[in-house]
C-alpha cells in the first residue's frame, strides 16, 4: 500500500449496523409522511431532504466516516427544525424566509 492510501484510510474503522434494514424502513416511513396542509406543502421538501441525509449518515457510518456521518445526521435535524419553524410560523414569516 502506498503512503497516500495509508494516510487516507488509517483512521477508517468500517462497521456494520446490525439493525440497518429496520432503520431504513423507519426512514422510508418518515419519507412517506407528507403533510396534507395546502399552506405547508414546502414541508414535504424538508421531509424528503432530511430522510436522504439520514440514509447518507447510515452509509457513511458503515464505511467508517464517523465525522461525516455525524454531520449528515446533524444536517437532517437542522432541516427538520427549519421545517417545523416554517410550518408553525405565521404566513408573513414564511414569505420573508
C-alpha positions in Angstrom: 0.0 0.0 0.0 1.4 3.4 -0.9 1.8 6.1 1.7 -1.1 8.3 0.3 -3.6 5.5 0.5 -2.4 4.7 4.0 -2.9 8.3 5.1 -6.4 8.3 3.6 -7.6 5.1 5.3 -5.6 4.7 8.5 -8.4 6.1 10.7 -11.3 4.4 9.0 -13.0 1.7 11.0 -15.8 0.3 8.9 -18.7 -1.2 11.0 -21.9 -2.9 10.2 -25.1 -1.5 11.7 -27.0 -4.6 13.0 -30.5 -3.2 12.5 -29.8 -1.2 9.4 -32.8 -2.7 7.5 -35.2 -1.6 10.2 -33.7 1.9 10.3 -34.0 2.2 6.6 -37.7 1.1 6.8 -38.2 3.7 9.5 -36.6 6.4 7.3 -38.9 5.3 4.4 -41.9 5.7 6.7 -40.7 9.3 7.5 -40.2 10.0 3.8 -43.8 8.9 3.1 -45.3 11.1 5.8 -46.2 14.0 3.6 -48.3 16.9 5.0 -51.8 17.4 3.7 -51.9 21.1 4.6 -52.0 23.1 1.3 -50.4 26.1 3.0 -47.4 24.0 4.2 -46.6 21.9 1.2 -43.0 23.1 1.4 -42.6 20.9 4.4 -42.7 17.9 2.1 -39.4 19.0 0.6 -37.8 19.3 4.0 -39.0 15.8 5.0 -37.6 14.3 1.8 -34.2 16.1 2.3 -34.0 15.1 5.9 -34.7 11.4 5.1 -32.0 11.3 2.4 -29.5 12.8 4.8 -30.3 10.1 7.4 -29.7 7.4 4.8 -26.4 9.1 3.8 -25.4 9.1 7.5 -26.0 5.4 7.8 -23.9 4.6 4.8 -21.1 6.9 5.9 -21.1 5.4 9.3 -20.7 1.9 7.9 -17.8 3.0 5.8 -16.1 4.4 8.8 -16.6 8.1 8.1 -18.0 8.8 11.6 -17.4 12.5 11.5 -19.2 12.9 8.1 -22.0 10.6 9.3 -22.5 12.9 12.3 -22.6 16.0 10.1 -25.1 14.4 7.8 -27.3 13.4 10.7 -27.0 16.9 12.3 -27.9 18.5 9.0 -31.0 16.3 8.8 -32.1 17.5 12.2 -31.4 21.1 11.1 -33.6 20.6 8.0 -36.4 19.2 10.2 -36.1 22.0 12.7 -36.3 24.6 9.8 -39.3 22.8 8.5 -41.0 22.9 11.9 -40.2 26.6 12.3 -41.7 27.5 8.9 -44.6 25.1 9.4 -45.6 26.7 12.7 -44.9 30.3 11.7 -47.4 32.8 10.6 -47.9 33.3 6.8 -45.9 36.6 6.8 -42.9 35.0 8.4 -42.9 32.2 5.8 -43.0 34.7 2.9 -39.9 36.5 4.3 -37.9 33.3 4.6 
